[in-house]
Amino acid sequence: MKLSSILKLSVNMLIHSKLRSWLTIIGIFIGIAAVVAIISIGQGLQQSINSQLQGLGQDMITITSGGSRVGFGAPSGFGESSMVDVKELSEKDIEALKLVPGIAFIDGVIGGRASVRYQGSTAQLSVQGNDPSVFNEFVTVDLEAGRYINSGDVRSVVIGHGIAYNVFDTKINIGSVVTISNKSFRVVGILESGSGFISSDNNIYMSTKDARDVLNSTITLKQDEFSSIIVKVSDPDFVNETSTSIENALMNSHHVTKAKEDFTVTSALAIQERFSTITGTMVLFLGSIAAVSLLVGGVGVANTMFTSVLEKTREIGIMKAIGARNSDILLIFLINSGLLGLVGGVLGIIFGVLVSLILPILGLGSGSGPAGFTFTPSISLELLVFGVLFSIAIGMISGAVPAYNASKLRPVEALRYE
């Protein structure tokens, strides 16, 4: 029997059993749609998180006071909390870090919130004090206008894009004067807009000396203490090794063991790896749940094909009587089951793609999200091709046994079947 004739017979079987076929297709449709949507959203989320974390600087390591195991809370947006014993970082720690190989720059940071007033409007904003001599080495956002703070500046600040444009009723320009804790500061730089949960849009940056002056009523740091210390490594490929060296140096400086660490060392690379593991596990788990519906769809295909074999027993006998071979009958039913999978897979992919694109519009992804976090689903050609091939495979595997049974029917018995 010609392949074209086999294909025609398979398509006719699909068309002339409409209700049963479509009920079978729905099972595969739901499974493929769920898998495609979950994987697309999961991959998009993972890529966005990685992109956001790269904005922290892959060559930077943050040290915060207090021992911890897991959590958030560093001034840069991420870090570790769950404090064990709080001991503030100090100049002594910076001196210890200067002996660690692989460190290019060190910056002691002071962070807090202060009252900021501009042309009659007042807001509570985040203030961060940095060493002006190395500030430009650590900032990870480009300038929109002006310049960074430098060692010669007195009462000068660099502000985030959101502060310049959105916080106050009037836009802040380069050279404008803002009042922070009743002290006047001149704006020398405005950063470009950032996005996501790692954003400097609403931060004000100034020298460490000025930060101690404006935050003295809100923080309890001594003159030689810091909220955190940030280091920049010479080679980003050795961030993990340098993190370990920093940890050992500070343990020796603080005379503590690893179990009683009173500080936390965190790198953007380590956080990125942690989030990749978490999101990867989440996508795998949800995808496995969605795959259960594919299993149900496969059972539906098998049931439909068994029923088709019973209904078409006489036709099978007639085809065999006029010369159809066992392989021809096998192919007819295999292709028919594969078509069920193909139609369900294609429809499922279309629906899954639409769901993954619509969810962001509804505020669960790009354009809106917690803390301004955005992401765009990642819809890859490989995923779509895999979805189609997998749905066809599910259909053909599920229909293999019924197809085999049909091919083994004896013509005489088939013709006698009522």
Secondary structure, DSSP 8 states (H G I E B T S, - for coil): --HHHHHHHHHHHHHTTHHHHHHHHHHHHHHHHHHHHHHHHHHHHHHHHHHHHHTT-TTEEEEEES--SS----TTS----S-SS---EEHHHHHHHTTSTTEEEEEEEEEEEEEEEETTEEEEEEEEEE-TTTHHHH--S-EEEE----TT-SSEEEE-HHIIIIISSS---TT-EEEETTEEEEEEEEE----TTS--TTEEEEEHHHHHHHHTTT----TTEESEEEEEES-GGGHHHHHHHHHHHHHHHHT--GGG-SEEEEEHHHHHHHHHHHHHHHHHHHHHHHHHHHHHHHHHHHHHHHHHHHHTHHHHHHHHHTT--HHHHHHHHHHHHHHHHHHHHHHHHHHHHHHHHHHIIIIISTT--GGG--------HHHHHHHHHHHHHHHHHHTHHHHHHHHT--HHHHHH--
